[in-house]
Amino acid sequence: MGEEISSREFSREDHLRYREKIQRCLEALRRMLASDAFAPQQWRTGMEIELNLVDAQLDAFVDNAAVLRREDEPRYQPELGLFTIEFNVEPHLIGGEALHDQESGLRAELNRALARAEEAGAGIVMIGVLPTLPAPQPEREWLSDSERYRALDQAIMSARREPITVAMSGPETLEIEVDSIAAEAACTSTQFHLQLAPDRFASYWNAAQAVAGPQLAMGANSPFVFGKHVAAESRIELFMQSTDLRAPELRNQGVRPLVYFGDRWIDSILDLFEENVRFYPVLLPESSDEDPLAELDAGRTPRLSELRLHNGTVYRWNRPIYDVQDARPHLRLENRVLPAGPSVVDTLANAAFFYGLVVELANEPQPVWSTMTFDVAHTNFRRAAADGIDARLHWPGLGEIAATDLVRDHLLPIARRGLQRLGTAPEPADRYLDIIDGRARLRRNGAQWQVAAVAAAEARGAARDEALREMLGHYVRNMHANRPVHTWEVPSAAGQAS
């Protein structure tokens, strides 16, 4: 859920103090990057998974506090929506059998979490947007009990000075007006972390941006929003629009949204933090008592609290992270491209594909971003969000190509070499990359399966809400069986599986 705060009421003096403090944080970071202060690169990875809570009818279970009261693990936290929680996977080294071990551990942990949720009358679903979720009601009945979320909502809505219009079009059209950021609560994601050395961060961030399109094409899992089929990964546009603090005239002037892909390749992690301070308004101006430069002068590690809090309100799809553990600072790349689900084994396949691709591309003698324009990377991302596994993407040396052909013939071999570089054992590398290959070969990811299952139910005469609920029932059973989504059967229009 990000850094919690103590208040949602801020004065002009709070803003002035915060601006001064964040500049001192930037200067401290510059000095640290010029030294050897950071922990060495160890291929340490982590993961965050946002989960939907449902009731017995597969509607949203709008009481995450009732579930969290039964959890004695601090790794579970509330998310923005009262029907969502977040699970933080412990960091680990990625080599050897680590991916396989993580699958077993994550599946066991989710089974335990499900048992706790069931005590409160809830179930758990890993999915990008809960298909049975209705459009948000007026006021803020969806928002979790958190000063951070209340303050974010207040800051964004105050900046807009008017309701938010969510307007999305694709196979179907959606247009709603909301008076809060509640629509963002519908978006649940899987976030991959990779710890990096300062001098290597830019290469890995550039590589992650370059592969965001193919990554999303293979992993799309959010085709339905408030009952409408608007895109393969509708969460991308929904997240941007539902947190957009820009009035129409500011959008017309090209002012950046909070949810941002970027506009250029970078040379240093400092580029991203400096952009955050230069271009984005301060939404949560809560200052700490720490003087980061004084901490450095005393030989201690500053927490850079203001810089971290501000960074948490800029929703880049690949976000830079500064953190401190055991008094030693480190840097992480946080990949936020993918939705949650469909299953644990699919999640690990997505992780293997991402880590392998990024690690190998970041270490190639001629990096892909030297021959791919940033605009092409962004266009690939937008096409993948719209069309998912059916997208056509552009890749250097290949021109425009079907995403499935790009992945099978070109990117999977690169990812395999990357996993070898990471020291991943052959068996788990084959297991997880073969799942990505299966999706591409059968042209079936989570989004495609959901759309096909709903179409089959509607062909049998079901209304849209009935079809969504039927599809979600099949989805939940397959998810808990931990079957990869490309093997899920799709009920036919006659009611038989196909």
ZAMARGU-4260 file (C-alpha; in steps of 0.2 Angstrom, whole numbers, plus 5000, padded with zeros to 4 digits):
<rodrens>
0) 5000/5000/5000 | 5015/5012/5001 | 5021/5023/5015 | 5007/5026/5028 | 5005/5044/5034
5) 4999/5052/5050 | 4987/5065/5043 | 4977/5071/5028 | 4977/5089/5033 | 4992/5099/5026
10) 4996/5118/5027 | 5005/5129/5016 | 5020/5128/5028 | 5019/5109/5026 | 5021/5111/5008
15) 5036/5123/5009 | 5045/5112/5022 | 5042/5097/5011 | 5049/5105/4995 | 5065/5110/5005
20) 5067/5093/5012 | 5065/5084/4996 | 5078/5094/4988 | 5090/5089/5002 | 5085/5071/4999
25) 5090/5073/4980 | 5107/5080/4985 | 5110/5066/4997 | 5105/5053/4984 | 5117/5062/4971
30) 5131/5060/4984 | 5127/5042/4988 | 5127/5038/4970 | 5144/5045/4968 | 5151/5034/4982
35) 5151/5015/4985 | 5137/5017/4998 | 5125/5005/4990 | 5123/4986/4993 | 5131/4976/4979
40) 5120/4968/4965 | 5115/4950/4971 | 5101/4946/4959 | 5089/4948/4974 | 5071/4948/4969
45) 5054/4951/4977 | 5036/4951/4973 | 5020/4960/4978 | 5003/4952/4973 | 4986/4962/4975
50) 4971/4950/4978 | 4953/4952/4976 | 4941/4947/4990 | 4924/4939/4985 | 4909/4933/4994
55) 4900/4916/4991 | 4891/4924/4976 | 4907/4930/4969 | 4903/4948/4972 | 4916/4959/4980
60) 4918/4956/4998 | 4919/4974/5005 | 4928/4972/5021 | 4946/4968/5020 | 4948/4973/5038
65) 4938/4957/5043 | 4951/4947/5033 | 4966/4956/5039 | 4961/4954/5058 | 4963/4936/5055
70) 4981/4937/5048 | 4996/4938/5060 | 5008/4941/5045 | 5013/4959/5042 | 5016/4954/5024
75) 4997/4956/5021 | 4991/4974/5020 | 4975/4983/5014 | 4975/4990/4997 | 4965/5005/4991
80) 4949/4996/4989 | 4940/4988/5004 | 4938/4972/4993 | 4957/4970/4990 | 4973/4966/5000
85) 4991/4965/4996 | 5003/4951/4999 | 5022/4954/5000 | 5033/4940/4995 | 5050/4939/5005
90) 5065/4944/4994 | 5076/4930/4989 | 5090/4926/4977 | 5084/4920/4960 | 5097/4906/4955
95) 5096/4887/4956 | 5078/4881/4961 | 5072/4898/4968 | 5058/4900/4956 | 5051/4882/4959
100) 5053/4885/4978 | 5044/4901/4977 | 5029/4893/4967 | 5028/4880/4981 | 5029/4893/4995
105) 5017/4905/4987 | 5004/4892/4984 | 5005/4886/5002 | 5004/4904/5008 | 4989/4908/4998
110) 4980/4892/5004 | 4984/4898/5022 | 4977/4915/5017 | 4962/4908/5009 | 4958/4898/5025
115) 4959/4914/5035 | 4948/4923/5023 | 4935/4910/5023 | 4934/4912/5042 | 4928/4930/5038
120) 4916/4923/5024 | 4927/4928/5010 | 4936/4920/4996 | 4952/4926/4986 | 4954/4929/4968
125) 4970/4933/4958 | 4963/4943/4943 | 4967/4960/4936 | 4949/4967/4937 | 4936/4958/4946
130) 4923/4955/4933 | 4908/4955/4944 | 4912/4972/4951 | 4899/4986/4948 | 4904/5004/4944
135) 4908/5013/4960 | 4894/5022/4969 | 4895/5040/4974 | 4905/5045/4989 | 4919/5034/4995
140) 4912/5018/5001 | 4925/5008/4992 | 4940/5016/5000 | 4950/5007/5014 | 4952/5015/5031
145) 4969/5023/5028 | 4975/5041/5030 | 4986/5039/5015 | 4972/5034/5004 | 4960/5047/5010
150) 4974/5060/5008 | 4978/5055/4990 | 4959/5055/4986 | 4957/5073/4993 | 4973/5079/4985
155) 4968/5072/4967 | 4950/5078/4968 | 4955/5095/4975 | 4968/5097/4960 | 4954/5092/4947
160) 4940/5103/4955 | 4928/5092/4945 | 4922/5074/4945 | 4933/5061/4935 | 4926/5054/4919
165) 4932/5037/4914 | 4929/5035/4896 | 4936/5019/4888 | 4932/5011/4871 | 4936/4995/4862
170) 4925/4980/4858 | 4913/4989/4869 | 4912/5007/4876 | 4912/5012/4895 | 4909/5030/4901
175) 4906/5034/4919 | 4908/5049/4931 | 4915/5046/4948 | 4918/5059/4962 | 4933/5050/4970
180) 4948/5039/4965 | 4938/5024/4969 | 4938/5017/4951 | 4957/5014/4953 | 4953/5001/4967
185) 4947/4990/4953 | 4965/4987/4947 | 4975/4974/4955 | 4993/4970/4949 | 5008/4958/4952
190) 5024/4968/4955 | 5041/4961/4952 | 5056/4968/4961 | 5075/4967/4956 | 5089/4973/4966
195) 5102/4982/4956 | 5118/4991/4957 | 5117/5010/4954 | 5128/5010/4939 | 5118/4996/4931
200) 5100/5003/4935 | 5098/5013/4919 | 5101/4998/4908 | 5089/4987/4917 | 5076/5001/4917
205) 5078/5004/4899 | 5077/4985/4895 | 5061/4984/4906 | 5053/4998/4896 | 5057/4990/4880
210) 5049/4973/4884 | 5034/4980/4893 | 5023/4978/4877 | 5028/4959/4874 | 5026/4956/4893
215) 5009/4964/4893 | 5003/4955/4877 | 5007/4938/4885 | 5001/4942/4903 | 4985/4952/4899
220) 4971/4947/4911 | 4959/4962/4913 | 4946/4962/4899 | 4931/4967/4908 | 4928/4983/4918
225) 4911/4986/4927 | 4903/4974/4915 | 4910/4980/4899 | 4923/4972/4887 | 4934/4987/4883
230) 4952/4980/4881 | 4963/4965/4884 | 4971/4974/4898 | 4959/4987/4903 | 4968/4990/4919
235) 4981/5001/4910 | 4969/5014/4904 | 4958/5013/4920 | 4972/5016/4932 | 4978/5031/4922
240) 4961/5039/4920 | 4955/5036/4938 | 4970/5044/4946 | 4971/5058/4933 | 4973/5075/4943
245) 4974/5085/4926 | 4959/5095/4921 | 4956/5094/4902 | 4966/5110/4898 | 4981/5103/4907
250) 4979/5087/4897 | 4979/5097/4881 | 4995/5106/4886 | 5004/5089/4888 | 5005/5089/4907
255) 5011/5072/4913 | 4998/5061/4921 | 5002/5052/4938 | 5002/5035/4929 | 5015/5037/4916
260) 5025/5026/4904 | 5039/5039/4901 | 5046/5049/4887 | 5064/5044/4885 | 5078/5031/4889
265) 5088/5036/4904 | 5106/5037/4909 | 5104/5036/4928 | 5092/5031/4941 | 5094/5050/4946
270) 5085/5055/4930 | 5069/5047/4936 | 5069/5054/4954 | 5074/5071/4947 | 5059/5070/4935
275) 5048/5066/4949 | 5052/5081/4959 | 5053/5093/4943 | 5036/5088/4935 | 5024/5080/4948
280) 5015/5090/4961 | 5017/5085/4979 | 5002/5076/4985 | 5007/5070/5003 | 5018/5083/5010
285) 5022/5075/5026 | 5040/5078/5032 | 5051/5068/5044 | 5063/5075/5057 | 5078/5067/5047
290) 5091/5079/5039 | 5097/5067/5025 | 5113/5078/5022 | 5117/5078/5041 | 5115/5059/5042
295) 5127/5057/5028 | 5140/5069/5036 | 5138/5058/5052 | 5142/5042/5042 | 5124/5036/5043
300) 5112/5030/5030 | 5098/5042/5027 | 5080/5035/5024 | 5076/5049/5012 | 5058/5048/5018
305) 5051/5063/5008 | 5059/5057/4992 | 5052/5039/4995 | 5034/5046/4999 | 5034/5057/4984
310) 5040/5042/4973 | 5026/5032/4979 | 5013/5044/4972 | 5021/5044/4954 | 5014/5028/4946
315) 5027/5023/4933 | 5025/5006/4925 | 5043/5003/4929 | 5047/5012/4945 | 5063/5016/4954
320) 5064/5011/4972 | 5076/5017/4986 | 5076/5007/5002 | 5086/5004/5017 | 5089/4987/5025
325) 5101/4983/5040 | 5107/5001/5038 | 5113/4998/5020 | 5104/5007/5006 | 5099/4998/4990
330) 5090/5001/4974 | 5077/4991/4966 | 5067/4991/4949 | 5049/4988/4953 | 5040/4981/4937
335) 5021/4986/4939 | 5015/4981/4921 | 5006/4965/4924 | 4989/4961/4932 | 4987/4949/4946
340) 4984/4930/4941 | 4978/4920/4933 | 4986/4907/4944 | 5002/4905/4955 | 5011/4895/4941
345) 5006/4908/4928 | 5013/4921/4940 | 5030/4912/4941 | 5030/4910/4922 | 5028/4929/4920
350) 5042/4932/4933 | 5054/4920/4924 | 5050/4928/4907 | 5052/4946/4914 | 5068/4942/4924
355) 5076/4932/4910 | 5072/4945/4896 | 5078/4960/4906 | 5094/4953/4913 | 5099/4947/4896
360) 5094/4962/4886 | 5103/4974/4899 | 5119/4964/4896 | 5119/4963/4877 | 5134/4972/4868
365) 5121/4982/4858 | 5107/4986/4869 | 5089/4985/4861 | 5086/5003/4866 | 5100/5009/4855
370) 5090/5003/4839 | 5072/5006/4846 | 5065/5023/4848 | 5056/5026/4865 | 5040/5030/4855
375) 5040/5013/4848 | 5042/5005/4865 | 5027/5016/4871 | 5016/5011/4855 | 5020/4993/4859
380) 5014/4995/4876 | 4998/5003/4871 | 4994/4990/4857 | 4997/4976/4870 | 4985/4984/4882
385) 4972/4985/4868 | 4974/4969/4859 | 4983/4957/4871 | 4989/4941/4864 | 4983/4947/4847
390) 4993/4963/4846 | 5006/4967/4833 | 5022/4974/4839 | 5037/4982/4832 | 5055/4975/4836
395) 5072/4981/4829 | 5077/4970/4814 | 5060/4962/4813 | 5048/4976/4809 | 5030/4974/4813
400) 5027/4956/4819 | 5013/4947/4828 | 5017/4947/4847 | 5015/4928/4848 | 5029/4926/4834
405) 5040/4939/4842 | 5039/4930/4859 | 5041/4912/4852 | 5055/4915/4839 | 5065/4929/4847
410) 5061/4933/4865 | 5060/4916/4873 | 5077/4911/4868 | 5084/4928/4875 | 5074/4925/4891
415) 5081/4907/4892 | 5099/4914/4891 | 5095/4927/4904 | 5089/4914/4916 | 5105/4904/4913
420) 5115/4920/4917 | 5105/4921/4933 | 5110/4903/4937 | 5093/4896/4936 | 5092/4877/4935
425) 5087/4870/4918 | 5071/4862/4925 | 5062/4877/4932 | 5068/4888/4917 | 5060/4875/4905
430) 5044/4873/4916 | 5040/4892/4917 | 5046/4897/4899 | 5036/4883/4892 | 5021/4890/4899
435) 5024/4907/4890 | 5027/4897/4874 | 5011/4888/4877 | 5001/4904/4878 | 5009/4911/4862
440) 5007/4894/4853 | 4988/4893/4858 | 4985/4911/4858 | 4977/4910/4875 | 4981/4921/4890
445) 4970/4926/4904 | 4961/4940/4895 | 4957/4929/4879 | 4951/4915/4890 | 4939/4926/4900
450) 4932/4934/4884 | 4929/4917/4876 | 4921/4910/4892 | 4909/4924/4893 | 4905/4923/4874
455) 4901/4905/4876 | 4889/4908/4891 | 4880/4922/4882 | 4878/4911/4866 | 4869/4899/4878
460) 4857/4914/4882 | 4865/4920/4898 | 4864/4939/4902 | 4881/4948/4904 | 4880/4948/4923
465) 4876/4930/4923 | 4890/4926/4910 | 4903/4935/4920 | 4898/4926/4936 | 4898/4909/4927
470) 4915/4913/4920 | 4922/4919/4936 | 4917/4902/4945 | 4927/4892/4932 | 4941/4904/4934
475) 4942/4902/4953 | 4942/4883/4951 | 4956/4883/4939 | 4966/4896/4949 | 4965/4886/4965
480) 4970/4870/4955 | 4985/4880/4950 | 4984/4876/4931 | 4992/4887/4919 | 4979/4897/4909
485) 4983/4891/4892 | 4977/4873/4897 | 4960/4880/4904 | 4946/4873/4894 | 4933/4885/4887
490) 4915/4880/4889 | 4907/4879/4871 | 4891/4888/4866 | 4882/4871/4868 | 4889/4870/4886
495) 4903/4857/4883 | 4921/4861/4887 | 4932/4864/4872
</rodrens>
